[in-house]
Structures are given as structure tokens and as C-alpha cells.
């Protein structure tokens, strides 16, 4: 079993790679995406949790050569919203934020909304209300400038074709 964050990582992040007991490689990466909008008075932060496909339609492949298909990202996002909805601080301390907005932009949804193809990437947009004033100060001063997702997934090998 792999963390969902194994499937997406930012280019400059380094991999923490260890060998599992039965000889399979296990990658654990915390993935981060820039906070795009914040409201200081309300302690709200918005941005991409994960992006599956660029605006030009190219699937994003991470450092481990993993790809999260749009429908898998959508399913994972729905599971998070249904089962968790809580934000934490650096995956160490929970209860510091609560999910207030979540939408997975798919090609079908963009078309239904009337947003032209090639305008937005296919991905998961989120918003959190930060409940902890110390955490919010770190958002404001740039210490926490990105969202970081964490979860579990199974890696499935696919052909390069």
C-alpha cells in the first residue's frame, strides 16, 4: 500500500525512498501545491490540492513515474471529503483547519459549467478555514505557502504505450 502523495510530487522535492520487507520499493512523499488565495480576516486559504492533467491535456507524471488518472483523483477527493475533511499542521498535528470548499475539475464538469477546454487544469481545488491562529500566522508570513496532501494508494504498473 502506498500513500496517495506517492503519486504526485513537486519537481524540487526529494524522495524519501526505503525498501519494504518483501523487497518492493516504497516511496513516501508529501506533495505540496501553492496557496493561491487567502482571506486574512476570515483565515481562509484556497488552492490546488492536486493536479492530474495540465491545461494542454498532458497527464502529469511525477518523479516516481506515477500518474494519477483524473477519475482516480476524483474518487480520492470524494473519499477525503466524505471521511476526513480535517486539515493539519505538517502532517503532525490535526485539527488546525477544516475543509470548506472542494471541487474536482474534470473535462465533463468544465464543459457543463461552460469553461472552455484548455482554460483550467484537471485537478482538485480546495479551500480551508484555518482554526489555529499560530498556523494562520505561518500561512500569512509564507512559512506555509502550499497545501500538502497525504493518503494511501496502490501502485499499478502500466505500459509506456
Buried (B, 14 or more C-beta within 10 A) or exposed (E): EBBBBBBBBBEEBEBEEEEEEEEEEBBEBBBBBEBEEBEEEEBBBBBBBBBBBEEEEEEBEBBBEBBBBBEBBBEBBEEBBEEEEBBBBEEEEEEBBEBBEBBBBBEEBBEEEEEEEEEBBBBBBBBBBBBBEEBBEBBBEEEBBBBBBBBEBEBEEEEEE
